[in-house]
Amino acid sequence: PLLRAVIMGPPGSGKGTVSARIIKHFGVKHLSSGDLLRDNMQKKTEVGILAKSYIDQGQLIPDDIMTQLMLNELKGLGQYNWLLDGFPRTVAQAEALDKECHIDTVIDLDVPFETIKCRLTARWIHPASGRVYNLEFSPPKVQGIDDVTGEPLVQRDDDKPETVSKRLQAYDAQTKPVLEYYRKKGLLKSFSGTETNKIWPHIYAFLQTKLPDVSQKDAAIPR
């Protein structure tokens, strides 16, 4: 049987990193609602134009539009194992997805909001070059100053503490019911921790019970 999985986690929880590792090791198709939306907006498809009108007004994209977009895309992935990222975001989306296909497992990255706040608010950039510094992992030599040019660093609006708090609260309010929905169905697997590299081995071990590691297979073939 093919694997039908969903990954969930707040912004800054390491979802992108974990998804990339799942793709590499288990060869699943990764379908990200964010990537799909950007792609449709760039190509100016009917759904893309509609979605952009909501985003431009600072509104959430209605459930039926997101559902239509994702389900259309999934039709072409029928014969693959896949991982959904960023969808479903609401219970209505989860119910619509259930009508079309049976979800096997929901991977939830349970990272404390305090950890995420530190992680995201530690990011500072040098706008002219795009150089990124992280106060925890790769700080500038002089606080607030770009190493190369000596110009001041800035913090993106998205990374400011008050914005980060708002984004996390919005995520919490929106997705708690979805996590609860999957928990009741017995599909939710939560992985808790503060570091992606420590959470990953547990996710890896769990997925190995469902799929073979394809990256090992490639490694065994002499190049």
Secondary structure, DSSP 4 states (H G I P E B T S, - for coil): ---EEEEE--TTSSHHHHHHHHHHHH--EEEEHHHHHHHHHHTT-HHHHHHHHHHHTTPPPPHHHHHHHHHHHHHTTTTS-EEEES---SHHHHHHHHHH----EEEEEE--HHHHHHHHHTEEEETTTTEEEETTTB--SSTTB-TTT-PBPB--GGGSHHHHHHHHHHHHHHHHHHHHHHHHTT-EEEEE-S-HHHHHHHHHHHHHTTS--HHHHHHHS--
